[in-house]
Amino acid sequence: MQEHNVLNGPWDLQGDQLIAQCRHESIRLLEQNLVGHGILAASATPQAEARAYTRIFGRDAAICALGMLVSGNQLLHDGALASLDALAWQQAANGQIPKYVDPNSGAADFWYLGCIDATLWWLLAVHEAKRYTGQVNRWRQAEERALNWLLCQEHQRFHLLQQNEASDWADIMPRSGFVLYTNALWYRVKQIYDLPNLDSTREQFNHLFHPFGPARPDDKRIRLLQHYVRQRAEPGDLYLSFVNLAMYGPEGDVFGNLLAILNGLAGDSRSERIMASLERYRVAEPYPVRVACEPIPQDHELWRAYMGRHQQNHEFQYHNGGIWPFVGGFWVMALAKLGKREQALQELEKLARINSLDNWRFTEWFHGKTLEPLGMAGQSWNAAMFLLAQHTLEEALRPEPAAVL
């Protein structure tokens, strides 16, 4: 790993050979994975086709759009807009954005128990696309329908979204009721679209997902949900992954906690404690980032039979503690947000290295202990999140303009 002094410069990360090569390979992969209607989840192979990865996924394409828009590449810029258009084109009549759209047939899929986060990510990506293009009316009607659909999922007193099990990106995990990851996104959507009850959402988010502090909520039902947790859980610095009636998620959802930091739900001191806790769990060793601190074992009360489907979600596998490089991009951005610039740069280099394994395979995920490469090759959001993480860190390292006297 190259040595850097990011406090004094240089701030241009293109000088790092590995980072520069990963940027080049990321752009190449994204260009390769583009079709007329947008960005595929992964490179087109027989295996990817069999598992429907050759589709334009709501969450994947929207996350990819965030990196593609800052890439400086016109083809990727246009592909990001095409992805958002394709998803809007197949939006449900009630406003929900599909889990995915088949670019060949045009058919849309909405998953078994619904797919709540596709709509959230689509709205966040559209907001960024409007900033970059100035096309404020391009998706206006679709945005209004999407926001209305989400508001119909919001608890009318807690002002948090409610959902089924296995209905977000962690689609074979038992998180249900009020889910950390989903509501961290919801808070950001409410911010940028100026939706009502924003302060209440933030307040109840912190009461519900971190119920160990001395403050007590006014709402008796929130207090009861807190009571169930406090009777059984060990207090810690991480937010719970979900809270439902007499149920909660203690496994340590890394992605959800990072989003809480990035979207302003955790204050400065709590953000520092969260990052310190994640570092104690060594979630970025050897590569960023393992997505569960303490994976759910098969004998745990939260284990579900569907988690063992295809032997996929056992401990340290898939969403239950696998290493996901695209989430590593959010890890780098959280470090940058907290001013940990030297560490963020080191983690960006590690992210480049894991993408480079097996001749720049851009592997979907790795076993959290053995580091066995698993999932699809040519994963688009690995490449896009590397571009976004690099862009974010470069912005954080850019010297402040000199004051004009």
Buried (B, 14 or more C-beta within 10 A) or exposed (E): EEEBEBEEEEBEBEEBEBBBBBBEBBBEBBBEBBBEBBBBBBBBBEEBEEBBBBBBBBBBBBBBBBBBBBBEBEEBBEBBBBBBBBBBEBBBEEBBBBBBBBBEEEEBBBBEBBBBBBBBBBBBBBBBBBEBEEEEEBBEEBBEBBBEBBBEBBBEEBBBBBBBBBBBBBBBBBBBBBBBBBBBBBBBBBBBBEBEBBEBBBBBBBBBBBBEEEEEBEBEEBBEBBEBBEEEBEEBBBBBBBBBEEBBBBBBBBBBBBBBBBBBBBEEEBBBBBBEBBEEBEBBEEBBBBBBBBBBEEEBEBBBEBBBEEEBBBBBBBBBBBBBBBBBBBBBBBBBBBEBBBBBBBBBBBBBBBBBBEEBBBBBBBBBBEEEBBBBBBBBBBBBBBBBBBBBBBEBBEEEEEEEE
